[in-house]
Amino acid sequence: MSSSLFYIAKIAELFAAKAILPNPDMVIRKLLTDSRTVVDPEGSLFFAVHAQRNGHDFIAHAYQNGIRNFVVSENRNFDAYADANFLRVNDTLKALQELATFNRNRHHLNVIGITGSNGKTIVKEWLFQLLNAEYHIVKSPKSFNSQIGVPLSVWQITDDDTLGIFEAGISKPGEMEILGKIINPSIGILTNIGEAHAEGFGSKKEKLKEKLKLFTNVELLIYSPYYTEGLKSSELPGKKKFSWSTNGVADLQITTITSTQEKSIIEAIYQQKTITYQIPFNDKASIENCIICWATLLALGYAPEEAKLGLAKLTRVSMRLALINGIENCSIIDDSYSADSSSLAIALDFLNLQNQHPKKTLILSDLYETGRKDEELYAEIAALLQQKRVDRLIGIGVKLSSMANLFALEATFYPTTQDFINNLPVISFANETILIKGARRFEFERISKMLTLKIHDTILEINLNALAENLQFYRNKLTNGVKVMAMVKAFSYGSGSFEIANLLQYHKVDYLAVAYADEGIALRKAGITLPIMVMSPEPSAFEAIIKYKLEPEIYSASILKSFIHFLPEQEAGFKVHIKLDTGMRRLGFEKEDLPQLLELLQKTNKLKVETIFTHLVATDQVKHDEFTNVQIAKFSSLYNEITKSLNYFPLRHVLNTSGISRLPQAQFDMVRAGIGLYGFDAALARNSGLQTVAVLKTTVTQVKNLKPGETVGYSRLGILPNGGKIATVKIGYADGYNRKFGNGVGKMLINGKMVPTIGSICMDMCMLDVSGLEVNTGDEVIVFNHQHSIVDLAKQIDTIPYEILTNVSQRVKRVYFYE
Ligand SMILES: *Cc1c(COP(=O)(O)O)cnc(C)c1O
């Protein structure tokens, strides 16, 4: 039985908190900081932590979800929650960390602490796969490794657990000492150390020393001397040390690595003997992570033969949810790698955020959860499905099937994955969003393969978390109360449509804007209820604009006249937006048009002017600031003139992305965030502070060796004078890869190496010069990502990031990721 239980009164005592406890006998089983991940509301304690958002703003939401216990630091009025317990402390994050440390110190089990620049989560998950049979393991969920994630992870330790595996990640000095105290590992693993600048440290050595603080009290340290360069072995923490290396003497000394299409053979010297291993991966990162796991097993005393068996069976882990188009007009959320109640809550939340289909279905396997009685666990899951409004459950597994009576919704059960697959022809799916969530051993990837449409080998991956973070980045720049209109024109700058709008709606932007009515209609049909401004409302679209409650931009007297004429006689207060031309010379009313505009507005009750706005022409360029200021002044003066006659005050907005970054004085009532949400802002040096949202990937179709003098492609434009090797990849100008990238102008990344195009870009393919590189059919090719940015591509062909992004053609499948 789980033993991380405390009476709320006891926790109040521990914190020496000022407490209001109408129910002092409530028992706390779960801690949370995110009001969306509620699973066991009665047994949960909500910490109002200041993270990206202020947790105090989510108390109402948490209360609505049934939470009755809160730790707060701000002095707010909580009178509305009279039946809830409130503990007031000075610092809610510190309190969370203290409680976790308290729980850690009550338990005497071996704990592995993992840190490093990359690979923490994979190494943790693989060690779990390798050691799971022998220990009762408690581990960090997903990549919970932050100042908040670590205490939430460590809180889970119970008396039943015999091994803990926790990861720790930091972004600045001082943080690791705190995490080290909470995790207090007995065994330490340093995965690797990347470049310093990428993580906010002055130098590599400073970063290394900071990370090593996790290991202050470890008995055993597993590391590579390659990553601890500059420190002597005696300066490293740990009574015992176990080293591994691919290029020098070490306890586990790798001598050769040979990779083929699906696997790698690794040869090493260990205790003066040569041993050979095979692992089911061929990419560099996976090979390194495998070697780290291998070293750990040997350091823990496993015989080489035992370790060998485990490593050969490792499977890939994915921490991301993927949203993909499915069969029969379904949307599929693929989370086929894990199943526990807290990650289920997060996945259900993502399911809930999808409005494109009325029906929501969950395909779920038996759960893996330590120290819980089955009845209790599955009753909790049943309540969760009800709370998250799941319409239909397909349960797979013997345990889940035996608990069928707990579930009140439409439900069917199958004992095994194979039984489900056998029945697939008679199970109907249509127009629904389907979440596929299963524990590793149920191999639900077989199900997701059958339900998703075959993915073309060129895909645009969209990271929805990154988009949400970029939204927050711009929100942080706004004065309190300033609203956000998110620009989702041109399929959200090529990134998607309802998928992006759903996320923005969920994150409570105030407005959306599209270019054409069609785009707005598509969003309405996909369940988007936010107000939507249409920037080019043609008369032919008026009927649809009215039917779908879209709000037209009015930019001329003639369009205004025809819209008023079109609206039915009884219409009153239909919302429109007035566009002013203050210097763009494109669309909009100018000073001399105002009398006519005002007369038309005065004569009708059919309309309400919701906002008045203008577009600035050069917000990213200092050299045009004078002109920009003139535009802003003109806008204010025209606005005043209009409102004098209107007698009410529509919202004002002028700033686009770069304007938000550079012109805080002109935020007015609302801003219009566009390309910044997608990760680009010409006003920020190297887009610093923004996350990359889109990654365009393709694959190698064939590799060919060329003799000296042979030519490549149409018109014989590609030449390798000394011969060499080329790779043909599945992307061409019809996919949006501009012909100007041909003949070496454009570059792509294969296995981490930048390679140029050779010859002309064809319609559906192009060729890359991969002379001297190990490249195989099926290898992944990156067209752009965070390393090889759209900004660089834009420079290569003398255009702007907007064009590169929006040009990715609609035949390239979009896959949306959510962590
Ligand atoms: C596209 C657009 C924006 C957004 O511009 P970004 O530079 O992408 O932020 C703002 N306002 C109007 C009128 C637009 O058409």
The ligand as an SDF file (V2000), in Angstrom:
LIG
                    3D

 15 15  0  0  0  0  0  0  0  0999 V2000
   -0.0250   39.0650  -40.6990 C   0  0  0  0  0  0  0  0  0  0  0  0
   -0.4260   40.2410  -39.9620 C   0  0  0  0  0  0  0  0  0  0  0  0
    0.0670   40.4900  -38.6620 C   0  0  0  0  0  0  0  0  0  0  0  0
    1.0960   39.6350  -37.9960 C   0  0  0  0  0  0  0  0  0  0  0  0
    2.3900   39.9970  -38.4130 O   0  0  0  0  0  0  0  0  0  0  0  0
    3.6760   39.2220  -37.8670 P   0  0  0  0  0  0  0  0  0  0  0  0
    4.8070   40.0100  -38.3520 O   0  0  0  0  0  0  0  0  0  0  0  0
    3.6190   37.8680  -38.4350 O   0  0  0  0  0  0  0  0  0  0  0  0
    3.5440   39.2140  -36.3860 O   0  0  0  0  0  0  0  0  0  0  0  0
   -0.4350   41.5690  -37.9680 C   0  0  0  0  0  0  0  0  0  0  0  0
   -1.3660   42.3730  -38.5270 N   0  0  0  0  0  0  0  0  0  0  0  0
   -1.8370   42.1910  -39.7810 C   0  0  0  0  0  0  0  0  0  0  0  0
   -2.8410   43.1210  -40.3160 C   0  0  0  0  0  0  0  0  0  0  0  0
   -1.3710   41.1290  -40.5330 C   0  0  0  0  0  0  0  0  0  0  0  0
   -1.8430   40.9320  -41.7630 O   0  0  0  0  0  0  0  0  0  0  0  0
  1  2  1  0
  2  3  1  0
  2 14  2  0
  3  4  1  0
  3 10  2  0
  4  5  1  0
  5  6  1  0
  6  7  2  0
  6  8  1  0
  6  9  1  0
 10 11  1  0
 11 12  2  0
 12 13  1  0
 12 14  1  0
 14 15  1  0
M  END
$$$$
